[in-house]
């Protein structure tokens, strides 16, 4: 069931409630995790591509 699907009781087709959640704020932990992933991907790229080119 999606967030905009109304709850129908006993076939009366009366909308009882629609749950629209507020826009979720981005979690600081998720942002830190994304930065950490980008950092390690960049470190791996440097180790695999750039360092052999410089050597």
N, CA, C and O atoms as a DFTB+ gen file, in Angstrom:
220 C
 N C O
     1  1       0.848      -1.171       0.000
     2  2       0.000       0.000       0.000
     3  2       0.895       1.236       0.000
     4  3       1.847       1.312       0.777
     5  1       0.600       2.187      -0.853
     6  2       1.419       3.384      -0.921
     7  2       0.948       4.420       0.090
     8  3      -0.087       4.251       0.735
     9  1       1.708       5.475       0.217
    10  2       1.391       6.507       1.205
    11  2       0.121       7.274       0.851
    12  3      -0.501       7.866       1.733
    13  1      -0.272       7.275      -0.411
    14  2      -1.455       8.046      -0.796
    15  2      -2.683       7.176      -0.981
    16  3      -3.733       7.679      -1.383
    17  1      -2.581       5.884      -0.700
    18  2      -3.730       4.998      -0.826
    19  2      -4.665       5.206       0.366
    20  3      -4.237       5.067       1.512
    21  1      -5.932       5.537       0.116
    22  2      -6.841       5.750       1.249
    23  2      -7.234       4.426       1.898
    24  3      -7.286       3.388       1.238
    25  1      -7.508       4.477       3.192
    26  2      -8.013       3.315       3.908
    27  2      -9.534       3.305       3.775
    28  3     -10.190       4.288       4.119
    29  1     -10.099       2.206       3.282
    30  2     -11.542       2.107       3.064
    31  2     -12.091       1.085       4.044
    32  3     -11.566      -0.023       4.154
    33  1     -13.142       1.455       4.751
    34  2     -13.727       0.577       5.753
    35  2     -15.081       0.075       5.253
    36  3     -15.951       0.871       4.902
    37  1     -15.254      -1.242       5.223
    38  2     -16.508      -1.917       4.910
    39  2     -17.123      -1.481       3.583
    40  3     -18.347      -1.412       3.469
    41  1     -16.312      -1.190       2.594
    42  2     -16.821      -0.869       1.270
    43  2     -17.625       0.406       1.196
    44  3     -18.353       0.612       0.225
    45  1     -17.522       1.257       2.175
    46  2     -18.298       2.488       2.173
    47  2     -17.668       3.544       1.274
    48  3     -18.280       4.579       1.014
    49  1     -16.442       3.292       0.794
    50  2     -15.733       4.236      -0.063
    51  2     -15.589       5.598       0.588
    52  3     -15.632       6.633      -0.077
    53  1     -15.422       5.579       1.868
    54  2     -15.195       6.821       2.585
    55  2     -13.729       6.842       2.988
    56  3     -13.220       5.874       3.554
    57  1     -13.062       7.930       2.699
    58  2     -11.643       8.025       3.031
    59  2     -11.520       8.267       4.522
    60  3     -12.037       9.247       5.058
    61  1     -10.825       7.354       5.178
    62  2     -10.648       7.480       6.622
    63  2      -9.361       8.240       6.920
    64  3      -9.349       9.159       7.740
    65  1      -8.292       7.855       6.257
    66  2      -7.039       8.565       6.497
    67  2      -6.107       8.377       5.315
    68  3      -6.095       7.327       4.672
    69  1      -5.350       9.383       5.049
    70  2      -4.275       9.317       4.065
    71  2      -3.019       9.770       4.789
    72  3      -2.951      10.879       5.317
    73  1      -2.034       8.894       4.802
    74  2      -0.810       9.235       5.530
    75  2       0.224       9.768       4.552
    76  3       0.810       9.011       3.779
    77  1       0.438      11.057       4.592
    78  2       1.492      11.689       3.817
    79  2       2.588      12.071       4.805
    80  3       2.421      12.975       5.624
    81  1       3.693      11.378       4.711
    82  2       4.797      11.663       5.607
    83  2       5.500      12.935       5.154
    84  3       5.601      13.196       3.955
    85  1       5.980      13.720       6.094
    86  2       6.712      14.923       5.698
    87  2       8.010      14.549       4.977
    88  3       8.520      13.437       5.119
    89  1       8.522      15.489       4.214
    90  2       9.762      15.234       3.480
    91  2      10.871      14.917       4.475
    92  3      11.140      15.689       5.395
    93  1      11.498      13.784       4.275
    94  2      12.532      13.343       5.203
    95  2      13.780      14.202       5.059
    96  3      14.251      14.471       3.954
    97  1      14.291      14.616       6.182
    98  2      15.527      15.378       6.194
    99  2      16.689      14.424       6.000
   100  3      16.700      13.351       6.604
   101  1      17.660      14.773       5.184
   102  2      18.786      13.847       5.000
   103  2      19.543      13.645       6.308
   104  3      19.833      14.592       7.039
   105  1      19.846      12.403       6.573
   106  2      20.529      12.069       7.813
   107  2      22.002      12.458       7.724
   108  3      22.643      12.212       6.702
   109  1      22.549      13.064       8.786
   110  2      23.976      13.388       8.763
   111  2      24.841      12.132       8.674
   112  3      25.925      12.167       8.092
   113  1      24.369      11.019       9.247
   114  2      25.137       9.778       9.153
   115  2      25.192       9.285       7.716
   116  3      26.219       8.767       7.276
   117  1      24.101       9.442       6.983
   118  2      24.081       9.035       5.581
   119  2      25.028       9.911       4.768
   120  3      25.716       9.427       3.868
   121  1      25.059      11.195       5.089
   122  2      25.965      12.105       4.377
   123  2      27.415      11.735       4.664
   124  3      28.240      11.721       3.751
   125  1      27.736      11.434       5.926
   126  2      29.103      11.020       6.278
   127  2      29.481       9.728       5.565
   128  3      30.610       9.576       5.099
   129  1      28.539       8.803       5.484
   130  2      28.808       7.536       4.794
   131  2      29.073       7.786       3.311
   132  3      29.959       7.162       2.728
   133  1      28.319       8.684       2.703
   134  2      28.527       8.989       1.288
   135  2      29.893       9.627       1.070
   136  3      30.580       9.300       0.102
   137  1      30.292      10.526       1.951
   138  2      31.609      11.159       1.834
   139  2      32.706      10.121       2.008
   140  3      33.714      10.151       1.301
   141  1      32.511       9.201       2.949
   142  2      33.503       8.148       3.174
   143  2      33.640       7.252       1.941
   144  3      34.754       6.878       1.573
   145  1      32.529       6.909       1.304
   146  2      32.560       6.067       0.101
   147  2      33.282       6.791      -1.027
   148  3      34.107       6.197      -1.721
   149  1      32.975       8.072      -1.213
   150  2      33.644       8.845      -2.266
   151  2      35.137       8.929      -1.987
   152  3      35.945       8.796      -2.907
   153  1      35.516       9.149      -0.733
   154  2      36.927       9.245      -0.378
   155  2      37.669       7.950      -0.708
   156  3      38.733       7.985      -1.326
   157  1      37.116       6.817      -0.303
   158  2      37.810       5.547      -0.540
   159  2      37.817       5.176      -2.014
   160  3      38.771       4.563      -2.493
   161  1      36.756       5.541      -2.744
   162  2      36.774       5.316      -4.189
   163  2      37.865       6.147      -4.863
   164  3      38.555       5.666      -5.762
   165  1      38.011       7.379      -4.429
   166  2      39.055       8.238      -4.975
   167  2      40.437       7.693      -4.619
   168  3      41.338       7.697      -5.458
   169  1      40.611       7.225      -3.383
   170  2      41.892       6.645      -2.967
   171  2      42.220       5.407      -3.800
   172  3      43.369       5.223      -4.200
   173  1      41.246       4.571      -4.063
   174  2      41.476       3.376      -4.870
   175  2      41.811       3.757      -6.310
   176  3      42.676       3.141      -6.932
   177  1      41.128       4.769      -6.839
   178  2      41.415       5.226      -8.202
   179  2      42.851       5.730      -8.307
   180  3      43.552       5.411      -9.267
   181  1      43.287       6.507      -7.336
   182  2      44.663       7.004      -7.340
   183  2      45.640       5.844      -7.251
   184  3      46.636       5.821      -7.974
   185  1      45.372       4.884      -6.378
   186  2      46.296       3.757      -6.195
   187  2      46.381       2.883      -7.442
   188  3      47.454       2.376      -7.770
   189  1      45.267       2.705      -8.136
   190  2      45.248       1.777      -9.266
   191  2      45.641       2.452     -10.583
   192  3      46.278       1.821     -11.427
   193  1      45.274       3.711     -10.770
   194  2      45.469       4.351     -12.060
   195  2      46.636       5.356     -12.030
   196  3      47.547       5.278     -12.854
   197  1      46.601       6.277     -11.094
   198  2      47.556       7.386     -11.124
   199  2      48.956       6.954     -10.723
   200  3      49.923       7.302     -11.400
   201  1      49.085       6.203      -9.639
   202  2      50.427       5.802      -9.192
   203  2      51.185       4.983     -10.229
   204  3      52.368       5.256     -10.433
   205  1      50.586       3.995     -10.900
   206  2      51.349       3.284     -11.953
   207  2      51.745       4.195     -13.120
   208  3      52.781       3.972     -13.747
   209  1      50.940       5.211     -13.418
   210  2      51.303       6.139     -14.488
   211  2      52.497       6.997     -14.099
   212  3      53.317       7.339     -14.951
   213  1      52.602       7.347     -12.827
   214  2      53.720       8.156     -12.361
   215  2      54.997       7.355     -12.173
   216  3      56.094       7.914     -12.210
   217  1      54.864       6.072     -11.976
   218  2      56.053       5.236     -11.718
   219  2      56.829       4.932     -12.964
   220  3      57.847       4.244     -12.905
